[in-house]
Amino acid sequence: MWFIFDNLNALIVGGMLFLMLLGIQQRVAEMNLEQTVNYIVKRQAGDLATWLEDDLLKLGRNVDWESETPFENPVDSAGVTVRFVFFHDSTDAGGNTVRVYVRYRLKPAGERVIRNDTIPVYRLYREECIGSGCPSGGWQASGGGPGLLSYFKIDLLDQDAQPVADPVNNADQVQNTRVRFTMATPFEVARAQVLRQVYYGSTLLIQRQMQQGS
């Protein structure tokens, strides 16, 4: 009889140890998944922020602002910027001036569930048009962002950091470009502590002076 009880105790203890080890293994797997999710979304957001800043810092460079306006008004819909076109002038190897247009287009990319809330997400498309035929034609895809943007907004600001109404017709008031976006994680993780979205915002000074060779 005691032999049977000893075996039962051993089975119970062994079962408890197994469940504990299983729980630890599951927790380690969850932590690894959390780290992967955080790394993916932070890297993608960082990459997007880098090339957005590189682009927008060139807005209007080497352009005579007195004779032309190097951007179109941002087009907004449902609280996000869905289209923005701007340009700068550069110089090729032969010393010729080349105009470079950049166009951003934001397109729906489905939905994401974040803390039981369903939100729309978008993909940012970047296109370039180089040469005299622009901007009417010749656009080529040239980069973009993942389809995880839950918010994207571009504003042209005055010297008081306030959005300029109708920037094209008030270009002399435009001093800065502000870009903001929110990027959702690529997939949902059950734990509440996990990063759900990454927020980014930057205000960039527009350089109106001529910088040949840029």
N, C-alpha and C positions, 0 to 999 in steps of 0.2 A: 504493500500500500504506500509506504513512504517513498518507494522507488517511483511510483506513478506520480505522487505529488511533486517530487523533485523534478521529474521530466516536465510536468505542467508549468512549474515555476520557471524552468529554463526556457520553455517555449514562450511564456509571457514576457520574460525579460528580453529574450531575443527579438520578439515581435516589437517591443517598445524601442529597442535600439535600432531596429530596421526602420521604423517610422521616423525616429529622430534623424537618422542618416538621410532618409529620403527627403525630409523637410529641409535639412541643411543643403542638400544637393539642389533642391528646387529653388531655394533662396539664392544660391550662388548663380544658378542659371538666370534668375530674374535680374540680379545685379549686373551680370554680363550683358543682358539684353538692354538694360537701362543705359549702360555706358555706351553701347553701340548706337542706340537711338539718339542719345545726346550728342555723340560725336558726329553722326551723319547730319543732323539738322544744323549744328553749329558750323560745320565745315561748309555746307551748302549756303548757309546765310552769309558766311564770311566771304566766300567766292563771289556771291551776287553783289554784296556791298562793295567789294573791291572794284569790279568792272563798272558798276554804276558810278562810283566816284571818279574813276578814270575818264569815263565818258563825259559826265556833266561838268567836270573841271575844264573841259575843252570847249564848252558851249560859247559860241561867239568869238573864239580866239582868232586873231588876225582879220577880223571883219570890221568894216567901217560902220559902226552903229548909227552914224548920222544919216547914212543913205539907205540902210536896210536893217531889218530885224531878223536876227539869226535863230528864230524859233517860231513855232505856232503855239497858239494857246493850248494848254493841256485840256484834253477832253475827258470829262468825268461822267461816270454813270454809277448809280447805286452806291455812292460814297467812295469809289475807287477811281484812279486814273486809268482809262482804257486805251489812251493813245497820246503820244507826245513825240513831236518831230522837232529836231534842231540841227544846226550845222556849224562847222568851223572851216577855216581855210588852212591848208597845209602847203608845203613846197616839196615837189618831187626832186629826183636826182638831177634833173636838167635845169632846175631853178624856176620851174613853172608853178604857178599857183593852182592848186587842186582843191576843189570844194568837196567836203565830206559831209554827207547827210546821215543822220542816225534816226531811226524810228523805233519807238517802243509800242508794242501792242499787247494788251492784256486780254487773254481769252479764258472762258470758263474751262475748268479741268475736273469737274465733279464736286463731290462733297466729302467732308471729314466730320467725324464725331469726336468732339472734345468735351469731356466731362458731361456726357449725355446731351450736349447741344450739337445739333447738326449745322455746320457752317459751309458756305460755298468756298471753294478754293480755285485759284487761277494759275495759269502759266504765262510767264512773261516772255515774249518773243522780241528779239533784237534784230534789226535789219539795217543794212548800209546801202547807200547809193552814192557813187563817186563819179564825178565828171559833169559835163555840161548838160546831159540829158535829164538831170535830176531837178526836182523831185518827182516829176511826172511819171518816170519809169526807170527800170533798171535796178530795182531793189533786190538785194541778195541777203538770204539768212546769214546772220553772223553772231551766233551765240544766243543766250537766253537763260532763263532760270527754270528750276523744276516746277512741276504743277502742284505746288504746296503753298502758294501765297494766299493767305486769307485777307490780306490788306496790302494795297500799294497806292501810294499817293505822291504826286510831284506838285510842288507849289513854287511859283516865282514870287519872291519876297521883296519888299521895299527896305529902306534903310532902318526901319523900326521893326523888321522881321515880321511884317504883316503881309498876307497874300495880296498881290496887286490885282485889282479888278481889270479884266481885259488887258493882259500884259502886252499883247501885240501893239495895241494903240496907246500904251503907256510905257513903252520900252525904256524911256529915260528914268522911270521910277524903279526899274528892276535892278537890284543889287546882289541878290543871292538866289541860289536854287536850293530848295529843301526837298529831300527824298526820304520817305518813310515806308517801311514794309513790315509785315508780320508773316512769319513762315511757320506752318504747322509741322509737326513731326510726321515722318513717312507712314507710321502705323501707330495704333493705339496700344498702350501698355496699361494693364489693370491698376498698378500701384499709383496712389494719388501723388506720391512724391516726385514722380517722373516729370521731366520737362515736357510741357505740352506745346509751347510755341516760343519762338525767338523773335524779339522785337529789335528793330534797328531804325535809327534816325540820324540824319546828318544834314547840316546846313553848309553849303559850299559857296565861297565868294566867287563871283563872276569877275574874270580878269578881262577888261576891255582893251588893254593896251596891245599893240601889235607885237607879235613874237615870231618873226620869220623863222622857218625851218621846223615849226611845230607840227 
